[in-house]
Amino acid sequence: MARHGVALVTMNRPEKLNAMDQLFFRELIEVNRDLASNPEVGAIVLTGAGRAFSAGGDITTFPALTKDIELARDHLELVFAAFHSFEKSPRPVIAAINGIAHGGGTEILGGVDYRIASTNATFAFREAAHGLIPGFGVVKFQQLIGHAMTMRLVGTAEIVDAQMSLQMGIVQEVVTPETLMDRAFDLAEAFTKVPKSAIHSLKQVLNRDSARDIAIAVESTAVLFSMPETQKRVNEFLTRKN
């Protein structure tokens, strides 16, 4: 417990800019399950360790996915279940975006309830640059920022800064790095003063069932992993990194 009924969830792989791998996705589902059943938890704050919120999916795991569509499908179902676990949580979830939030680092924001960015945060869906799409992000960001802005953000793979993310509706507040966590905890504590049953009902009403849309997104993205252009782009990226 971080403070007065607020649980802090930290993505903690700073040497990899908190890149998301299979272990991360499995642990996130377990963490949210545990927090949901903990009567002492009234709200959750999500952030990243170091200079990044999260740079997204660990691309070193992608080559295997490009060779086996069933493996890609299983992987995407796990990814989307992890992101969706915040949406299904009965507790309000506030994201404190402390730095780089690219790929899955932006995508995960589609599952949380409120987003506060540091002035040094940046956001991007970089998947299209590798021949992919952020399936969960496409489904949820249509609701969050609308069709046109989702098309722009996903289709161009552009990187936007904190102020632009505020204008687009990705985040609701932008604060200084020094005040980010205090602001996130202050808001989270305000939620803890309301009966948990009311917050749970509120989340159930707000978060309409998107299971069908997510299933379509899983299949569409899994197919993209098998495309020759995707395989080429992923290999080129990994070659550049090495």
NURO-412402 format. One record per residue: x, y, z of N, C-alpha, C, O in turn. Coordinates in pm, whole numbers, plus 50000, padded with zeros to 5 digits. Layout:
% residues N
XYZXYZXYZXYZ
...
//
This chain:
% residues 242
500854988150000500005000050000500895012450000501805013550082
500635021449909501485033149897501055044349992501895050650056
499755046950000499315058350081497795058150098497065058549999
497325057450221495905059250251494975051550157494095057450095
495165038750146494285030650065494555030949916493785025549837
495665037249877496035037849736497185028249709498225029049774
497005019149615498055009649578498855015349461498295020749366
500165014149470501055018749362501525006549283502114997349338
501265006749153501744996349062502795002748972502515012048897
504034997548981505155003248906505674993248805506064982148842
505694997148679506344988948577507844990548599508385001548584
508514979748634509854980748690510884972648612511354962248657
511204977548495512264971848413513024983548348513104984448226
513564992548431514085005248378515225003648278515395012148190
516014992948292517124990948198516634988248057517394989747961
515384984248043514744981747912513624991747886512744989247803
513665003047955512605013147945511225007047973510225010747912
511224997648067509994990948110509264984147994508034984047988
510054978347902509484970847790508694958947844509064952747944
507604955947777506644945847824506934932347760507004931247637
507094922047842507294908547792506204899447849505304904147919
506274886547819505254877147865505104877148016503994876648068
506224877648088506174877748233505424889948283504614888948375
505684901448222504994913848261503484912248248502744915548340
503034907248134501584906148110500934896648209499844899448259
501584885448238501024875848333500974881848473499984880348544
502054888748512502104894648647501074905848661500504907548769
500844913448555499884924448563498474919148589497734924848669
498114908348522496804902148545496684897648690495644899748754
497734891448744497714886648881497644898148980496904897449079
498394908648955498394920349044497004926549051496504929549159
496374928348936495034934348936494014925349003493084930249067
494164912348988493264903049055493424904249207492444904349281
494684905049253494944906249397494414919349453493824919649561
494634930249379494194943349427492674944249431492104950649519
492024937849335490554938149330489934931449453488844935349497
490614921549508490074914149622490594919349756490214914149861
491434929449754492004935049876491104946149929491004956649865
490444944350043489504954350094490174967450136489504977650152
491494967150154492204979350195492514988550076492865000150096
492374983449955492694991349836491454998449785490444992049754
491535011749779490425019649726490685025449590489745029449521
491965026149550492315031749420493725027049385494475022449471
494075028249257495365023549206496035034549127495395041449048
497335036249149498155045149066499145036648989499845028349047
499205038548857500115031248769501175040648716500865051448666
502465036548728503555044748675504705035648631504605023448638
505795041948586506965034348542508195038348620508285049548670
509145029048632510415031848701511385038348603511405035048485
512195047648655513205053848571512645064748482511715071848521
513215066148362512845077348275511705074148180511295082648102
511205061948185510115058048095508905053348174509025047548282
507735055948118506505049348163506575035048111506625025548190
506595033447980506925020747915507145023347767506375030347702
508225017547714508515018647572507715008647490507865008047368
506855000747555505964991747483506454977447484507294973547564
505904969647392506244955547383507714953247355508334960747280
508274942947416509674939347395509804933447255509414922047231
510344941347163510364937447022511294925646995511214919446889
512174922547091513044910747072512224897847074512704887347030
510984898447124510114886647125509304885246997508624875246977
509364895446909508504895546791508884885546682507984879846620
510184883046656510504873746547509804860246559509344854746459
509724854846679509044841946698507564843046662506984833546609
506964854646689505544856546661505274857646512504194854046466
506244862546436506064863946292506104850446220505724849546103
506554840146288506694826846226505554817246259505454806546201
504684821146352503644811846399502404819946437502374826446541
501374819446352500194827546376499444823346504498834831746570
499494810546539498854806046662499554811846784498924815846881
500884812146777501664818046885501364832946895501234838347005
501264839646780500934853846779499544856246839499354865546918
498594847746802497234849146855497214847247007496584855147078
497884837147057497944834747202498614846447273498164850647380
499674851647213500394863047273499474875147282499404881747386
498774878147174497904889947172496744888547270496334898347331
496214876647284495134874547382495634877147523494904882647605
496874873347551497454876147683497674891147701497354896647807
498214897747599498454912247605497154919647633497074927947723
496124916547554494864923747568494194920747701493544929547759
494344908447750493794905047881494474913147991493824917448086
495784915347976496524923148076496054937648076495794943348182
495944943647957495484957547949494034958647997493674968248065
493224948847961491804948947996491604946948146490554950448200
492614941348215492474938748358492324951648438491714951548545
492864962648388492654975548454491214980148435490584985348527
490704978148314489334982248284488344974148367487334979548413
488614961248386487724952548463487874954348613487004950048689
488954960548658489174962348801488034970648861487604980448800
487554966848980486524974949045487074987849105486314996349150
488394989249106489035001149163489365011349053489725007448942
489245024249082489655034348984491185033948966491925032349062
491625035448842493045034648809493495047748747492955052048645
494475054048811495055066648762496455063848709497285058548783
496715067248584498045065648527498855078348549498395089248516
500045076948605500995088048621502105085748520503045078148546
502005092248405502895089548293504145098248306504105110248280
505225091948348506425099148390507445101248279508445108248301
507235095548161508225097048054507735090447926506565091947890
508605083247859508275076847732507115067147749507145058347835
506085069047667504945059747664504675056647518503835063047454
505375046747465505255043447323504705029347307504855021047396
504055026747194503515013347169502575009247280501595016147309
502884997847343502074993047453502015002647570501075002147649
503005011547582502995021447688501905031747670501405037247768
501505034347546500325042547519499075033847521498035037847572
499195021847465498045012847452497415009447587496185008947599
498245007247688497735003447820496855014447879496015011747965
497045026847833496255038047884494785036947846493935043247908
494485028847743493105026747706492305019347810491075019547807
492985012647902492285004948005492145012048138491405007448225
492845023448155492795030248285491695040748285491075043348182
491445046848401490315055848416490665070648404489805078848368
491905074248435492315088348433493805088748408494545080248458
494255098748332495645099148288496255112848316495755123048271
497355112748392498085125048423499495123548367500175113748396
499925133248288501245132248224502205142448282501835153648316
503445138248293504535147548321504815155548194504545150948083
505355167448211505675175848095506725169348004506835173147888
507485159848055508505153247972508015139947912508805132447856
506725137147925506175124847868505985126247717505685137147667
506155115347645505825114847503505005102347475505115092347546
504185103147371503225092547341503315088847193503535097447108
503155076047165503165071647025502685057347013502945049047099
501965054746904501725041146861502705038546747502475042846634
503795031546775504845029446676504635016546595505435013346507
503565009246625503374996046564503314996546412503884987846345
502625006646355502475007246210503825008246138503965003646025
504805014146205506145015046146506775001346128507704999746049
506264991446202506764977746191505774968746117505944956546114
504754974846056503784966945982502684961046067502014951646024
502474966146188501474960946282500484971946320500624983346277
499504968546400498624978546461498484975246610498604963646649
498234985446692497974982946835496494979546852495684988546875
496134966746842494734962846838493904967946954492844973946934
494374965747077493644970547194493554985747191492514991547224
494644992247151494665006747143493655012147044492995022147071
493535005746929492575010246828491155009246883490365018546867
490834998046948489504996147005489195006847110488135013247105
490095008747204489815017547317489995032247284489275040747336
490975035547198491225049647170490145055747082489995067947081
489395047647006488245053146936487275059447035486685069847008
487115052947150486245058347253486895070247324486215079747365
488215069547338488945079547416489155092647341488915103347395
489615091747216489955103947140489245105047006489445114646932
488405095146973487635095846850488315089046732489495085646735
487515087246627487985080146508489155087346440490185081146413
488995100246414489985107546335491335108246405492365105846343
491335111446534492595112346608493245098646624494475097646623
492425088146640492995074746647493635071046514494725065246511
492965074346404493515071846271494855078946255495815073246204
494915091446298496155099146285497265093146371498375091046323
496965090446497497995085946590498525072146551499735069746555
497625063046513498045049546476498625049246336499665043046313
497965055846242498345054746102499625061746064500275057845968
500015072146139501255079246109502425074946196503575077746164
502145068046307503165063946404503935075846461505065074246506
503325087746459504005099746507504145099646659503385093046730
505115107246706505345108946849504815122646889505165132746828
503955123046991503405135747037503855138547179504055129347258
504025151347209504475155147343503285156347437502145154047399
503585159947561502545160247664501445170247632500265167147649
501805182147587500795192247558499895188047442498685190247447
500475182047339499655177347228498765165847273497615164847229
499275157147361498455146147411497255151447489496185145447487
497435162747558496345169047631495305174347533494105172647554
495765180847427494855186147325494075175047255492895176647224
494745163847232494105152647163493145145047253492265137947203
493295146447385492435139447479493005126447530492305118647595
494285123847500494935111747551495055112447702494785102747772
495465124247753495575126347897494635137547938494185145447856
494355137948068493445148148120494175159648191493605170448208
495425157348231496195167748298497665166348260498145155348232
498375177648259499835177748243500415185748359500005197048384
501365179848430501975186248546503485184848537503995177648451
504195191648625505655190648625506095176848675505355170248748
507295172648636507785159648686507815158948837507575148348895
508115170148902508235170349048506895168449119506855163549232
505805172249053504495171549119503635159949068502515157949115
504155152248972503355141848909502775131849009501565129649011
503615125949090503145115249179502245120649289501265114249326
502565132549341501695138549442500305141049386499305138449453
500235146049263498935148849201498165135849179496955135249202
498855125449134498195112549110497655106749241496535101649245
498455107449347498015102049475496875110449535495965104949596
496945123549519495865132049571494535128449505493515127349573
494545126649374493315122949304492845109049345491665106749368
493805099749355493455086149395492815086049533491845078849557
493365093949624492805094549759491385100049759490565095949841
491095109349667489735114749658488745103549622487615103349671
489175094349536488325082949501488085073749620487015067749633
489085072549708488945063249821487915068049922487475060150006
487525080649917486535086050011485115082349972484175084350050
484945076949853483615072949803483445057949829484415050449815
482265053449865482065039049886482505030749765482225034249650
483205019849792483725011549684482615006349593482815004749472
481465003549650480354998349571479915008449465479555004649353
479935021349500479535031649404480555032649289480175033949173
481835032149325482885032849222482815020749130482955022049008
482585009049188482484996749108481334997949008481484994648891
480185002549056479045004148966479335014548859478945012748743
479995025148895480355035648799481225029848687480995032448569
482215021848725483105016048625482355006248534482625005548415
481424998648591480664989248511479814996448406479654991548294
479285007948442478465015648348479335022348242479005022148124
480465028148286481335035248193482035026048094482175029347976
482455014548142483255005448058482344995447989482124984348037
481804999547875480934990447801481734978347754482944979147737
481054967347733481714954847695482284956047554481534957647458
483594955247543484244956247413484884942947372485784942647289
484384931947432484984918847406484944915147259485924909847206
483834917947191483734914647049484754922446968485434916746883
484854935546993485814943846920487244939346946488074939246855
487534935547072488884931147106489204917847036490334915846992
488214908947026488434896246955488784898546809489654891846754
488104908046747488414911546607489824917346597490564914246504
490184925746694491514931846693492614921446710493664922546648
492374911346794493354900446812493604893646679494764891746640
492544890046609492694882646483493374891246376494264886446306
492974903746365493564912646264495044914646288495834914346193
495434916646414496834918946446497654906246431498804906846387
497084894746469497794882146454498154879546309499254874946279
497234882446219497494880546076498634889646030499454885545948
498674901746081499734911146041501124906046079502094908646008
501234898746191502524893246230503094883946124504314882546112
502214877446046502674867745947503034874045813503534867145725
502804886945796503054893545669504554895345644505284898945735
505014892745522506444894245490506984908245522508114909445570
506194918645497506664932245524506884934445673507824941345714
506014928645755506184929645900507464922645943508244928046022
507694910745892508904903245925510144911145887511134911545961
510094917445769511224925645722511454937545815512594940345853
510364944745850510494956745935511014953146074511874960146128
510524942346131510974938046264512454934546261513214938646348
512864926946161514274923146150515174935246128516274935946183
514724944746047515504956946025515674964746153516754969946182
514594965646233514664972846359515644966346455516464973146518
515574953146466516474946046558517914946846511518824947246594
518144946946381519504948346327520074961946361521254963146396
519224972346349519664985946383520004987046530520984993446567
519184980946615519384981646759520684974746801521334978746898
521054964246726522274956846760523494962446688524604957446705
//
